[in-house]
Amino acid sequence: MPEGRRRFFGIVEYISMLQEAISVPVIAKEVGFGIPRETCLRLLEAEVSVIDVGGRGGTNFALIEHLRRRDDFAACFASWGIPTAVPLLECLDVARQSGRPVDVIASGGVTSGLDCFKLLSLGARAVGVAGHFLRSLMLGEAILEHEIRKFH
């Protein structure tokens, strides 16, 4: 984003300060690329209590920016990212090894109830499903209702 913040230094420190200043849990969320092991470790050091791994197939802000700007700058990132199950397992492993309690949410590319079942079986505390339902709604309320029933 031309008008966006491009300096990403000190983000973990800022999250840590935010965590100390408020009385509700801070949720760290990735947007379509997946939170790798190293980032998960830093977030746990900042005492984040909830991590949404936001794997590939979820909201991809590079692709949104590509569509918004109508140029080819970010098009190469359309399929970029780590499949959701990988950062889920990495974050769960980091949390287990560190002994720090953390709830891990799995989102990104979830398109079926079976996807939800798999991610919950791997240890996700919750599963996020937005894009699939929004795309269904764009086809009509009846389609959305059908998709929700299929999930159940």
Secondary structure, 3 states (H helix, E strand, C coil): CCCCCCCCCCHHHHHHHHHHHCCCCCEEECCCCCCCHHHHHHHHHCCCCEEECCCCCCCCHHHHHHHHHCCCCCHHHCCCCCCCHHHHHHHHHHHHHHCCCCEEEEECCCCCHHHHHHHHHHCCCEEECCHHHHHHHHCCHHHHHHHHHHHC
